[in-house]
Amino acid sequence: MFISANKLMHYSIHATDDKVGGIRDILFDDETHVVRYLVADTNTWLPLSRKVVISPISVTQLDCEDGHVNINMTVDTLKNSPSIDEHKPVSREYEENLFKYFGYGYYWIGPGAWGEFAHPNELVELQRAEEDNNAREKKENHLRACDEVSGYEVRTSNENVGHISDFVIDSNTWSIELLIVDTNNWLPGGKHLALLPTDIQDIDWAAHSVKVGMTDSALLERPEVDTDRLSETGYVEKLLSEI
């Protein structure tokens, strides 16, 4: 199933014993384009609105009818998970503490999107010594927020052609399959066009821009996206086949 990031950021969160607020943001890896964490809105249920993140490993179901995500933990388990400073990037040390707390295997060990695996629910605690040693190797942080990147200008080889307006996520693997480019601020009438993560050459965080490896005319040849149909069965697959 595919889901829009904009839509997902309005979902509520259901723990095994109660509701625990809603999704406030989505953190993805800018190298692998895989969603690593859902950021919970803690305003209504944690003192001082402490920031809490949820790994897709904990997600058991996305309910698109009612607009909520089910997670396989209790409210207290989530409340007592390692907190994070909202104004600092997520560090590998923090991720190690978080994964140890929940008893997960490390996703950064192995060739797959989720360690040795393609899907987050296959990632289990691994006990082999060599993996523990590899886990201690620190890597550069590549986590970025969808809410931050949404709005970044899109630069082709010859000019700016619009901005990122949404992300399309495969809820099975939690990979970002498409980015949606809104050309309304560049093209009269505007269009929503499909961009592949592999089209991206560079993300300039200082300039708030995304550079893609194509001309503006090549981008305009990409299929136009009906954003109201992104959750429709077969629609995203059709878009991908047309690129």
C-alpha positions in Angstrom: 0.0 0.0 0.0 1.2 3.5 -0.8 0.5 6.5 1.3 1.2 10.3 1.0 3.5 11.7 3.7 1.2 14.7 3.9 -1.7 12.4 4.7 0.3 10.3 7.1 1.3 13.4 9.2 -2.4 13.8 10.1 -2.8 10.2 11.4 -3.4 9.5 15.1 -1.3 6.9 16.9 -2.9 3.9 18.7 -0.9 2.0 21.2 -2.0 -1.4 22.4 -3.9 0.1 25.4 -4.8 3.7 24.3 -4.4 6.5 21.9 -1.2 8.5 22.2 -1.5 11.6 20.1 -0.6 11.9 16.4 2.2 11.8 13.9 3.9 15.2 13.7 6.7 14.5 11.2 8.5 11.8 9.3 12.3 11.2 9.3 13.9 9.6 6.3 17.4 8.6 5.3 18.6 10.9 2.5 20.9 8.2 1.1 18.6 5.2 1.0 15.3 7.2 0.9 13.8 4.9 3.6 11.6 6.2 6.4 13.4 5.5 9.7 11.1 7.2 12.2 7.6 8.7 12.8 7.8 11.7 15.1 4.9 11.7 17.7 3.1 14.8 18.7 3.4 14.6 22.5 1.7 17.9 23.4 -1.4 16.2 25.0 0.2 13.3 26.8 3.9 14.0 27.8 5.1 16.6 30.3 6.9 19.5 28.5 6.1 17.9 25.2 9.1 15.6 25.2 10.0 14.5 21.6 9.4 10.8 21.0 10.1 8.8 17.8 8.6 5.5 16.6 10.4 3.2 14.3 8.3 1.5 11.5 9.4 -1.7 13.1 6.8 -1.0 15.7 4.0 -0.3 13.3 1.5 -3.2 12.9 -1.2 -1.5 10.8 -2.1 1.6 8.9 -5.8 2.2 9.0 -6.5 4.4 6.0 -10.3 4.4 6.7 -10.0 6.0 10.1 -6.7 7.7 9.7 -4.6 6.1 12.4 -1.5 3.9 12.8 -1.4 1.0 15.2 1.9 0.3 17.1 2.9 -2.8 19.1 3.7 -1.2 22.4 1.9 0.3 25.4 1.5 3.9 26.2 4.0 3.6 29.1 6.5 1.8 26.9 6.5 4.7 24.5 6.5 7.3 27.2 9.6 5.8 28.8 11.5 5.4 25.5 14.7 7.5 25.1 13.9 11.2 24.6 15.5 13.3 21.9 16.3 17.0 21.6 13.9 18.4 18.9 16.5 21.0 17.9 19.4 18.6 17.3 19.8 15.9 14.6 19.2 12.3 15.5 22.6 10.8 16.4 23.7 7.2 15.9 24.3 7.0 19.7 20.7 7.9 20.3 19.5 5.3 17.7 21.6 2.6 19.4 20.0 3.5 22.8 16.5 3.5 21.2 17.0 0.1 19.5 18.4 -1.4 22.6 15.5 -0.2 24.6 13.0 -1.8 22.2 15.1 -4.9 21.5 15.5 -4.3 17.8 18.3 -5.3 15.5 20.3 -2.4 14.0 19.0 -1.4 10.6 22.4 0.0 9.5 24.0 -3.5 9.6 23.7 -5.4 6.4 23.0 -4.7 2.7 19.2 -4.4 2.9 17.0 -1.4 3.7 16.5 -2.9 7.2 19.8 -4.6 8.0 19.8 -8.0 6.4 16.1 -7.6 5.4 13.9 -5.6 3.0 11.0 -5.2 5.4 11.1 -3.6 8.9 9.0 -6.3 10.6 11.7 -8.9 9.7 14.3 -7.0 11.7 14.8 -8.8 15.0 17.4 -8.7 17.7 20.6 -10.3 16.4 23.1 -11.6 18.9 26.2 -12.5 16.8 29.4 -10.8 18.1 30.5 -9.6 14.8 27.3 -7.7 14.3 27.7 -6.1 17.7 31.2 -5.0 16.7 29.9 -3.5 13.5 27.1 -1.7 15.3 29.8 0.3 17.2 31.1 1.7 14.0 29.6 5.2 13.8 28.4 6.5 10.4 27.5 9.9 9.2 23.9 10.9 10.0 21.6 11.1 7.0 18.2 11.6 8.7 16.0 14.4 7.3 12.5 15.5 8.1 9.8 15.4 5.4 8.3 18.5 6.9 11.6 20.3 6.3 12.2 19.2 2.8 8.6 19.8 1.7 8.8 23.3 0.2 12.4 23.0 -1.0 12.9 24.4 -4.6 13.6 21.9 -7.3 16.5 22.8 -9.6 17.0 21.2 -12.9 20.2 21.6 -15.0 18.9 24.9 -16.4 16.5 26.5 -13.9 14.2 26.2 -10.8 10.9 24.6 -11.8 8.8 24.3 -8.6 9.1 22.8 -5.2 8.7 19.5 -3.3 5.1 19.2 -2.1 4.8 15.6 -1.0 6.4 12.2 -0.7 4.8 8.8 -1.6 5.7 6.0 0.8 5.4 2.3 0.4 4.0 1.2 3.7 5.4 -2.3 3.3 9.1 -1.4 3.0 8.7 2.2 4.2 10.8 3.4 1.2 10.0 6.7 -0.5 8.9 5.7 -4.0 8.1 9.1 -5.4 8.5 12.8 -4.6 5.8 15.2 -5.9 7.0 18.4 -7.5 4.5 21.3 -7.5 5.2 23.6 -10.5 2.6 26.2 -9.6 5.1 28.9 -8.7 6.9 28.4 -12.0 4.4 27.2 -14.7 1.1 29.0 -15.3 -1.7 26.8 -14.1 0.8 24.5 -12.3 1.2 20.7 -12.3 2.1 18.0 -9.8 4.8 15.9 -11.4 6.4 12.6 -10.3 10.1 12.6 -9.3 12.1 9.4 -8.5 14.5 9.5 -5.5 17.2 8.4 -7.9 16.6 11.6 -9.9 18.1 13.6 -7.0 21.7 14.6 -7.4 22.0 16.7 -4.3 20.0 18.3 -1.5 21.3 21.7 -0.5 20.2 22.1 3.1 21.5 25.7 3.3 19.8 26.8 0.1 16.7 24.8 0.7 16.8 23.3 -2.7 16.9 19.8 -4.4 19.0 19.4 -7.5 17.8 16.8 -10.1 19.7 15.4 -13.0 17.5 16.5 -15.8 16.4 19.5 -17.8 13.2 21.3 -17.1 11.7 20.0 -20.3 12.5 16.4 -19.2 10.8 17.0 -15.9 7.7 18.3 -17.7 7.5 15.0 -19.6 7.0 13.1 -16.3 3.5 11.9 -15.6 1.2 14.4 -13.9 0.1 13.2 -10.5 -3.5 13.4 -9.2 -2.7 13.8 -5.5 -6.2 12.7 -4.5 -5.6 9.2 -6.0 -2.3 8.3 -4.3 -3.9 5.7 -2.0 -6.0 4.2 -4.8 -5.1 0.6 -5.6 -2.8 0.4 -8.7 -2.4 4.2 -9.2 1.2 4.6 -7.9 2.2 1.5 -9.8 0.9 3.0 -12.9 2.8 6.2 -12.4 6.0 4.3 -11.8 5.5 2.3 -15.0 5.2 5.5 -17.0 8.5 7.0 -15.8 
